[in-house]
């Protein structure tokens, strides 16, 4: 998420940093109209194997 000035904010713990990704649809996609915005969390995991978790999907960084 970002504040009113556009500065990206994050939530941070010892285990992860959480950012919010905002996605704007350019074309019709299932029930989403062009121009619709959605936001979902992306977690950068700090413990264990390095990975990023976006929504319920993850990708290894190592």
C-alpha positions as CSV (number, residue, x, y, z in Angstrom):
1,X,0.0,0.0,0.0
2,X,1.0,3.6,-0.3
3,X,0.2,6.6,1.8
4,X,-1.3,9.8,0.4
5,X,2.1,11.0,-0.8
6,X,2.7,7.8,-2.8
7,X,5.3,6.4,-0.4
8,X,5.2,2.6,-0.4
9,X,4.5,1.2,3.1
10,X,5.2,-2.3,4.4
11,X,4.5,-4.4,7.4
12,X,7.6,-6.1,8.8
13,X,8.2,-8.9,11.3
14,X,11.2,-11.0,12.1
15,X,9.8,-13.7,9.7
16,X,8.6,-11.6,6.7
17,X,8.1,-8.2,5.0
18,X,4.6,-7.7,3.6
19,X,4.0,-5.3,0.7
20,X,0.7,-4.8,-1.1
21,X,0.7,-5.1,-4.9
22,X,-2.0,-3.1,-6.8
23,X,-3.0,-4.6,-10.1
24,X,-5.0,-2.7,-12.8
25,X,-6.6,-4.7,-15.5
26,X,-6.0,-3.4,-19.1
27,X,-8.7,-5.7,-20.6
28,X,-11.6,-7.8,-19.6
29,X,-10.5,-10.7,-17.5
30,X,-13.2,-13.1,-16.2
31,X,-15.4,-10.8,-14.0
32,X,-13.0,-7.9,-14.0
33,X,-13.6,-4.9,-16.3
34,X,-10.8,-2.9,-17.9
35,X,-9.6,-0.3,-15.4
36,X,-10.6,-2.4,-12.3
37,X,-8.0,-2.3,-9.5
38,X,-7.3,-5.1,-7.0
39,X,-4.7,-5.2,-4.2
40,X,-3.2,-8.3,-2.6
41,X,-0.3,-9.0,-0.2
42,X,3.1,-10.1,-1.3
43,X,5.2,-11.6,1.5
44,X,9.0,-11.7,1.3
45,X,9.9,-14.5,3.7
46,X,13.1,-14.0,5.7
47,X,13.3,-17.4,7.4
48,X,13.9,-20.8,5.9
49,X,14.3,-21.0,2.1
50,X,14.2,-17.5,0.6
51,X,10.9,-17.1,-1.3
52,X,8.2,-14.7,-2.1
53,X,4.5,-15.5,-1.5
54,X,2.0,-13.6,-3.6
55,X,-1.6,-14.4,-2.8
56,X,-1.4,-18.2,-2.2
57,X,1.4,-18.8,-4.8
58,X,5.1,-18.8,-4.0
59,X,8.4,-18.6,-5.9
60,X,11.8,-19.6,-4.6
61,X,14.5,-16.9,-4.7
62,X,17.4,-19.3,-4.2
